[in-house]
């Protein structure tokens, strides 16, 4: 089976989302290039192994959220109630919070995160501007730990 760029695929012994790969391209030798869903290094899948993969179905790819508790590195003694669909970005949890919990988080990270009612959005203020017109993004990375309810 020829997979298309952007297809979500899993190998026969894995399940979505943990074993999911995103198809990037096929090389001149017929090998498939893909990377892990949520980030990671590109993998080369030999042409002979491609048949062991299948496309993730729409039902499998539809996120199902469940309640969970999260903590943040540096704020280990404080828990936040939120929702998870078990999605990860470079290994980090990607939680969703209801407004009350998001406001609690913003209050604790007041110099880095704030709510802007005009945009109805939370703004990460860890971006900064350097001389010579170069805009740099200072990514603030917090380790988010998932605790199941």
Secondary structure, DSSP 8 states (H G I E B T S, - for coil): ----TT-EEEETT--TTTT-EEEEEE-TTS-EEEEETTS--EEEE-GGGGGGEEE--HHHHS---EEEEEEETTEEEEEEEEEE---EETTEE--B--HHHHHHHHHHTTTTEEEETTTTEEEE--EEEEGGGEEEE------EEEEE-
